[in-house]
Amino acid sequence: MLDLDQPGARKILDACCLIEELQNSFAGIVEFEGEKRDDLFSKNRLKLGELGLLADELLPQDKRKLANHNIKLLYKVLTGQITSNKEDFEKIESLLNELSDDCFSCWCI
């Protein structure tokens, strides 16, 4: 159980909540076309940035680099900077799950 009185505990909780919101938002994105995807991105752009900052602050060095790479990849896919297919979106879903696992593992530190 997370003790919210411990330093950084609130940020860990915030990161986990952000990841959950993003996971819920991006569910089914494979089926979305350009305009729907743009709308989804505009609604979640700030959350992605905030999640990147929290990852920098909370995760150990080895996981921080991977987390930021994954967040940047998601950003590029959603903004159309790189093309994507169903497999890419499945990877993104997997990456968000991995971020969630990393975040929850911080509770045990």
Secondary structure, DSSP 8 states (H G I E B T S, - for coil): ---TTSTTHHHHHHHHHHHHHHHHHHTTGGG--HHHHHHHHHHHHHHHHHHHHHHHHHS-HHHHHHHHHHHHHHHHHHTTSS---HHHHHHHHHHHHHHHHHHHHGGG-
